[in-house]
Amino acid sequence: MLMKNIILFSPLKEKFKINKVTVRKNLLMIFFCMLLFGGIVFGAVSSGNADKELLGRLDFIFNTNYDIRCTNGFLSAFVASFASAVIFLLIIFLLGLSLWGGIFTVLVPLFKGYGYGLAVGFLYSSYGLKGIFYNLFIILPGAFICSLVIASAAQEALKNSLKLTSCFVKSTVRDDPHIQMKRYMLSMLWYLGLCAVASLIDMLCSLCFSWLFQF
């Protein structure tokens, strides 16, 4: 009985307990993650109609090219991965500075997820288990972190856009616009740093596992 009480009321369980309050506080982030996941599913389903030419056109955006990752040098893999993430982050940043741009931030994680799902579905349909393992060992680690960063940045941009809109509503209590913009800039710089970390992981995964795959 004593052991049961210790397990039920352990600090570790309380720390990781998910309740309604936690879900409510992170509802917006959950929404953006669901958009991301929905994009992955849609991309994977659509991959049956995709070919190498289509992926080649979208490669710079989604960074799934085997040659860049595994044969053109690992610095090239880092630069390509980071450039891909920066494109999404720059779009999100600019949308967050617009009064109406926040509405379109929901499309960014959806499009990001679609590209990843398209690549994974194509790898599986073309190379079977070999393509799945290539995804798990080389693409997924960096893409997972980058996708979460993109979803979180989109959430931040939407909030900032809504705050800009509220400036046109008469209110006695309102954040200083300069402080608000400073926080937004710093948060985007933080996300940029996280994208660099994701790209570094991408490069390291290519360095460690690329020799296992020959397509």
N, C-alpha and C positions, 0 to 999 in steps of 0.2 A: 504493500500500500504506500509506504514511504517512497519507494523507488518510483512508483507511478506518479506521485505528486511532484517529485523532482523533475521528471520528464515533462509533465504537463505545464509546470510553472517555471521552467528554466529560462534564464535571461536570453539565451540564444533563440528560443522559440518566439519569445515576445519581440525580439529584434526583427525577425523575418516574418512576423505575422502580417498577413494581408487582410485588412478590414475595409469596411465601406468608406471610412474617412480617407484612407490611403488611396483607394481607387478614385474617389471623388477629386482629390487633389491632383491626381495625375491623369485625369480623364482626357485632357487634350492631347497629352503625349501618347496615351493608349490609342486615341483616334488616328494620330499620324502613323503609328506603328501598324495599325490595321490597314491603312491605306498602302503602306509599304508592302505588307504581306499580300494584300490583294493584287498589287502590281506584279509581284513575283508569280503568283498563281496564274494570272492572266497571261504573263509573258511565257510561262512554261507551257500553257495550253496552246498558245499561238506559235510556239517554236516549230510545230509540224509544217508550217508554211514558210518557215525561214530558210535561208540558204547562206552560204559563206559570203556571197556578195553583199547581202543585207547586213550581216554582222560586221563585214569590213567597213561599211559606211558608218555604222554606229560605234565602231571600235574605240575611237578616240574619246567618245563620251563615256562608254561603259568599261573600257579597259579590260578586255577579255582576250586580247590577241596573244597567241602562243609564241610567235616569233619575238615580239617585244619582251615578253616575260622571260623566255628561256634561251634565246639565242643572240639577242642584240646587246647583251651586257646588263648587269643588275642595276647599274645607275640609270639606264634607260627605263627599266621596269619601275623604279622609284619615281622618276620624272613623269612617266605616262600615268601612273596611278595618282600622283599628286595633282597633275593637271586636270585629270578627270574629276576629282573631288572638288577642285577649286572652281570649275565651271558651274557645278551645282550650287556651291556655296555663294558664289558671286550673284547668281540669279536670285537666290533666296534673300541675300542681303539687299539687293536693289528693290525687290518686292516689298520688303519690310519698311522701306523708306517712303513708300507710296500709300496714299490714303486708301486706294482700292486694291493695291497689290496684294494685301493680306489674303484676299479671297482666292488668289491664284497660287498661293503657297501650297495648297493641298495637292496640286498637280505635280509638284517636284518630287516628293517621296514616291508618289504613284508611278511616275516615269522612271525613277531610279530603280524601283522594284521590278518594273516591267523589263528593263534592260537586263537585270541580273537573271530573272526568270527565263528570258529568251535565250540567254547564253547557256544556262544550265540545261534547259530542255534540248537545245541543239547539241550540246556535248553528249547527253545521254542517248539521244536518237541516233547520233552519228558514230559514237564510239562505245556505247554500252557502259559497262562497269568501269572501264578505263577512263571514260569521260567523267563519271561520277567521282572517282577517286582524285582525278585532276582538280575537280571543283573543291572537294573537301580539303585537300592538302595545300593547294596553291591559291585558288580564288577566294574561297569562303572566309578564311580568318580576317583578312584585310577588308573584304567587302562587308562583312557583318558589322565591324566597328564603324566603317565609313557610313553605312546605311543608317545606323543609330544616330550618328552625328548629324547627318542630313535631316532626319526626322526631327531631332531636337532643335536644330537651327531653324527649320521651317516653323516649328511651334513658337520659337522666340520671335521670328519675323512677323507672324500673325499677331502676336500680342503687341508688338511695337506698332504695327499698323493700326490696330484698334485704339491704342493710346493716342496716336496722332489724330485719329478721327474724333476722339473725345475732347481734343483741344478746341473744337468748334462748338462744344456744348458748354453753356454757362454752368460753372461749378465753383463753389468757394474753396473746395479742397481738391488740389490737383498737383501732381508732381512737376517739379521744375523741368521744362523741356530740355534744357542744356544737360542736366543730370541724367535725364531719361535717355538722351541720345548718346551720352558718354557710356552709360551702362550697355546700351545696345552695341556700340562699337567694340567695347571690351569683350562682350560675350561672343561676338563674331570672330574676334581675334583668337579667343580661346578655342572655338570650334575649328578655326584654321589650324591651330596647333595640333588638335586631335586628329585632323585629317592627315597631317604630316606623320603622326604616329601610326595611323592606319596604313599609310603608304610605305612606311618603314617595315611594318610587319609583312606587307605584301611583298616587298623586296626580299626579306629574309626567308619567307616561305618559298619564293622562287629559287633562292640560293640553295636552300636545303633539299628541296624535293624535285626540282626541274629535271634532274638527271634520270629520274624514274620513268619519265614519259617521253615517248617519241611518236608523233602523229604524222 
